[in-house]
């Protein structure tokens, strides 16, 4: 990297870095720094009558120099604490460079330092650390976006959503509450695992790269496996592999892992997301509804200390039991149309001609039509946890037929705050019925449905060995964390969500500057520093004026580049104009 590509502050920090090295100070030491205490623990356990020696480490987030004494604010993994530093304490010998030069001039906000000292309370009553030793542990070369306040107004806030997600490492440092969100996410996952483990279920891992993307209706990502010269798919669900393990005799299995669906991005969707799937033999969807109520209530209490949470101005209660509502009854309740017993053509007519749904076309099968109607007219209305149950068979190719309602299946989706949180079945274990439903799905694919399931012959073979009656459920972890933390965008609960490529300022390449108009490489960076990123940018410039701008930068940064003549620069401009 050329130094002129850096900002003024970045250049200054690199100069400080070199000065530190010239003084014999390693700005990135390798030795262990044995931290004994953390900021919040120090504050919580302080006693006036007890002298506590501590070793702490973290980022310097602010600094107030008052001659021979200074205050800094140190931020570690648990919070912030004030540190009192005096020249004579950290420099007991005659040489005072550690304070006068290193601390005052060469350290910057964001640098990671270690402090050895003791805890005390200032005259204003603030619990602080009195430093006896200071050690530089890591020099920060990029300035942090530190928020400044004046008259109650915040300036320089790091609050752009895309930038926060792209530079999560900065977001975690400077924005309050971000770390807490991800600690709560960890609590959700830990509590879920503990709940399942307590019931005797086994956590397993299944393939992410799959020959056939099965277990859901979704568009997969495709990649190529060079060793076997075959196309592979990133998994869209774990279902079919977990059911194979139930066939194999495991007593309840679950997996928490990444799924991938080649779909759009919005505040509720990310193409890479975390899902939990659980399968338990000898259970049905009625049992799974009760089990899910217990699970979510337990998680909510673990995360928030109570069985309810405020979300988007609404209080959502996870206290069991949740409402149970058949999907066709929900559609009738919200649209006035009873779809029970209607054919595909009759439902399409209602959707297209009576409900005037532009999202529906002739390629939609019965299941997808019902799904679209429910999604548009019903889904968003269910705020409190609600089990939508008894889906038509066309919507549920992996679900057991309802024991008493012809044409329906034993399936539920859990709706919370107008969105699906969980999907569960009494799992289909009839291999002949399953094969026919796969065939029906392939007919939908032939009609143009790119989300229809592909026949998985190995899974059918597994079913033929016999799978016990089983209930299964899938829960979207990211949406669950959103609900438990009150966040309104999925990107806020994912450490590194998928983002569009970062927009970069258009620049003519160094090679083109050289080959097309003859500018030497070192002067290309000078021109860019002066604001000329494209060859076309210099067309309107006067040669003498452009030379002056270039020489000012050459002098300012002590580059000592050989001065180009006015005639040379005029030649560059002439070629740029050609």
Secondary structure, DSSP 8 states (H G I E B T S, - for coil): --GGGS-HHHHHHHHHHHHHHHTT--TT--S-------HHHHHHT--TT---EEEEEEEEEEEEEETTEEEEEEE-SS-EEEEEEEHHHH--SS--HIIIIIIIII--TT-EEEEEEEEEE-TTS-EEEEEEEEEEEE---S-----EEETTEEES----HHHHHHTHHHHHHHSTTHHHHHHHHHHHHHHHHHHHHHTT-EE----SEESS--SSS----EEEETTTTEEEEE-S-SHHHHHHHHHTT-SSEEEEEEEE-----BTTB-SEEEEEEEEEET--HHHHHHHHHHHHHHHHHHHHSSSEEEETTEEEE--S--EEEEHHHHHHHHHS---TT--HHHHHHIIIIIS--TT--TT--HHHHHHHHHHHHTGGG--S-EEEE--BGGG-TTB-B-SSSTTBBSEEEEEETTEEEEEEEEB---HHHHHHHHHHHHHHHHTT-TTS----HHHHHHHHT----EEEEEEEHHHHHHHHHT-SSGGGG-TT-------------HHHHHHHH---HHHHHHHHHTT--SGGGGTT--HHHHHHHHHHHHHHTT-------HHHHHHHHHHHH-
